[in-house]
Amino acid sequence: TPINFAKQAVIALVLPETQSAITLTPQSLQQQGDQLILSYKKETGAQQSFTTRPYLILIIDKNITGEVRFIAE
């Protein structure tokens, strides 16, 4: 999906490299005062024969601002 940085911003969660299959799923994004709280679910799967760096990218409207806090559920 192309990102229009004039109207949109990106929140990225990047985890350390792992040999486990990891799935990251956003659960909610809430604004609390000057903070954005991104809740996400992390599911760990089977071991792999290679390493990956799990990541989650969320495209939001540029008018949503604040310091981002990540909370794993």
VEXTI-980424 format. One record per residue: x, y, z of N, C-alpha, C in turn. Coordinates in Angstrom, 2 decimals. Layout:
// residues N
X, Y, Z, X, Y, Z, X, Y, Z
...
//
This chain:
// residues 73
0.84, -1.18, 0.00, 0.00, 0.00, 0.00, 0.89, 1.24, 0.00
0.73, 2.11, -0.98, 1.51, 3.35, -0.98, 1.11, 4.25, 0.20
2.09, 4.92, 0.77, 1.85, 5.82, 1.90, 1.97, 7.25, 1.39
0.95, 8.05, 1.65, 0.96, 9.46, 1.31, 1.41, 10.22, 2.55
2.72, 10.50, 2.64, 3.27, 11.12, 3.85, 2.78, 12.55, 4.06
2.13, 13.15, 3.09, 1.53, 14.46, 3.29, 0.29, 14.36, 4.18
-0.38, 13.19, 4.15, -1.62, 13.00, 4.91, -1.52, 11.88, 5.93
-0.50, 11.05, 5.83, -0.40, 9.87, 6.69, 0.95, 9.81, 7.40
0.98, 9.06, 8.50, 2.20, 8.79, 9.25, 2.26, 7.28, 9.48
3.41, 6.82, 9.95, 3.61, 5.38, 10.14, 4.09, 5.13, 11.57
3.52, 4.12, 12.20, 4.00, 3.61, 13.48, 4.61, 2.25, 13.17
5.84, 2.04, 13.60, 6.52, 0.77, 13.34, 6.99, 0.14, 14.64
6.70, -1.14, 14.79, 7.19, -1.95, 15.90, 8.13, -2.98, 15.29
9.39, -2.97, 15.69, 10.39, -3.89, 15.15, 10.99, -4.66, 16.31
10.89, -5.98, 16.26, 11.40, -6.85, 17.32, 12.80, -7.36, 16.95
13.53, -7.89, 17.93, 14.85, -8.45, 17.62, 14.76, -9.68, 16.71
15.86, -10.00, 16.06, 15.91, -11.18, 15.21, 15.60, -12.43, 16.01
14.96, -13.40, 15.36, 14.59, -14.64, 16.02, 14.53, -15.76, 14.99
14.64, -16.98, 15.48, 14.44, -18.13, 14.61, 13.04, -18.71, 14.77
12.23, -18.10, 15.63, 10.84, -18.54, 15.80, 9.95, -17.78, 14.82
8.91, -18.44, 14.37, 7.91, -17.78, 13.53, 7.08, -16.88, 14.46
7.07, -15.59, 14.21, 6.36, -14.62, 15.05, 5.29, -13.93, 14.21
4.08, -13.84, 14.76, 3.00, -13.08, 14.14, 2.62, -11.94, 15.08
2.64, -10.71, 14.57, 2.23, -9.53, 15.34, 0.91, -9.03, 14.76
-0.09, -8.85, 15.64, -1.41, -8.41, 15.21, -1.83, -7.21, 16.03
-2.12, -6.06, 15.39, -2.59, -4.90, 16.15, -3.95, -5.18, 16.75
-4.15, -4.77, 18.02, -5.42, -4.96, 18.71, -6.19, -3.64, 18.84
-5.48, -2.57, 19.23, -6.14, -1.27, 19.36, -5.09, -0.16, 19.35
-5.53, 1.02, 18.96, -4.72, 2.23, 19.03, -5.59, 3.28, 19.70
-5.14, 3.75, 20.86, -5.92, 4.72, 21.64, -5.05, 5.92, 21.96
-5.67, 7.09, 21.96, -4.97, 8.30, 22.38, -5.33, 8.57, 23.82
-4.31, 8.69, 24.67, -4.50, 9.02, 26.09, -3.61, 10.20, 26.40
-4.22, 11.38, 26.44, -3.45, 12.60, 26.66, -2.51, 12.83, 25.49
-1.21, 12.94, 25.78, -0.23, 13.17, 24.72, 0.44, 11.87, 24.27
-0.16, 10.72, 24.61, 0.40, 9.44, 24.22, -0.56, 8.66, 23.32
0.04, 7.88, 22.43, -0.72, 6.91, 21.63, -0.37, 5.53, 22.19
-1.36, 4.75, 22.55, -1.15, 3.43, 23.12, -1.53, 2.40, 22.05
-0.53, 1.66, 21.57, -0.77, 0.62, 20.57, -0.69, -0.73, 21.27
-1.82, -1.40, 21.38, -1.86, -2.75, 21.94, -1.75, -3.73, 20.78
-0.95, -4.76, 20.99, -0.77, -5.76, 19.94, -0.67, -7.15, 20.54
-0.94, -8.13, 19.71, -0.85, -9.52, 20.13, 0.36, -10.14, 19.44
1.16, -10.87, 20.22, 2.34, -11.55, 19.68, 2.14, -13.05, 19.82
2.17, -13.74, 18.69, 2.04, -15.20, 18.69, 3.35, -15.80, 18.22
3.89, -16.72, 19.01, 5.14, -17.37, 18.68, 4.84, -18.77, 18.14
5.38, -19.05, 16.97, 5.15, -20.34, 16.33, 6.38, -21.23, 16.41
6.51, -22.11, 15.46, 7.58, -23.11, 15.44, 8.94, -22.47, 15.14
9.98, -23.20, 15.50, 11.34, -22.81, 15.15, 11.52, -22.92, 13.64
12.34, -22.01, 13.10, 12.62, -21.99, 11.66, 14.11, -22.26, 11.46
14.50, -22.60, 10.28, 15.91, -22.85, 9.98, 16.64, -21.57, 9.57
15.98, -20.43, 9.72, 16.55, -19.13, 9.35, 16.07, -18.09, 10.35
16.70, -16.94, 10.35, 16.29, -15.87, 11.25, 15.47, -14.83, 10.50
14.56, -14.22, 11.22, 13.76, -13.12, 10.69, 13.71, -12.02, 11.74
13.33, -10.84, 11.32, 13.11, -9.73, 12.24, 11.63, -9.37, 12.14
10.82, -9.80, 13.12, 9.38, -9.51, 13.07, 9.12, -8.00, 13.16
8.13, -7.56, 12.40, 7.77, -6.14, 12.45, 6.27, -5.97, 12.20
5.78, -4.84, 12.66, 4.39, -4.44, 12.46, 4.41, -2.99, 12.03
3.78, -2.68, 10.91, 3.71, -1.31, 10.42, 2.24, -0.91, 10.37
1.93, 0.21, 10.99, 0.56, 0.71, 11.04, 0.54, 2.10, 10.41
-0.29, 2.29, 9.40, -0.44, 3.59, 8.74, -1.60, 4.32, 9.39
-1.35, 5.55, 9.85, -2.38, 6.34, 10.53, -2.50, 7.71, 9.88
-3.60, 8.42, 10.17, -3.75, 9.79, 9.71, -2.70, 10.66, 10.39
-2.16, 11.61, 9.65, -1.09, 12.46, 10.16, -1.55, 13.34, 11.33
-2.85, 13.61, 11.43, -3.34, 14.46, 12.52, -3.38, 13.73, 13.86
-3.14, 12.43, 13.88, -3.06, 11.68, 15.13, -1.61, 11.72, 15.59
-1.36, 12.40, 16.70, 0.02, 12.59, 17.16, 0.16, 12.19, 18.62
1.39, 11.97, 19.01, 1.70, 11.65, 20.40, 2.85, 10.68, 20.48
3.41, 10.57, 21.67, 4.47, 9.59, 21.92, 3.83, 8.21, 21.93
4.42, 7.27, 21.22, 3.83, 5.94, 21.08, 4.35, 5.02, 22.18
3.42, 4.32, 22.83, 3.73, 3.26, 23.78, 3.18, 1.96, 23.23
3.98, 0.91, 23.29, 3.56, -0.40, 22.80, 3.24, -1.30, 23.98
2.10, -1.97, 23.91, 1.70, -2.88, 24.98, 1.35, -4.22, 24.36
2.08, -5.26, 24.75, 1.80, -6.61, 24.28, 0.69, -7.21, 25.13
-0.31, -7.76, 24.50, -1.42, -8.39, 25.22, -1.20, -9.87, 25.34
//
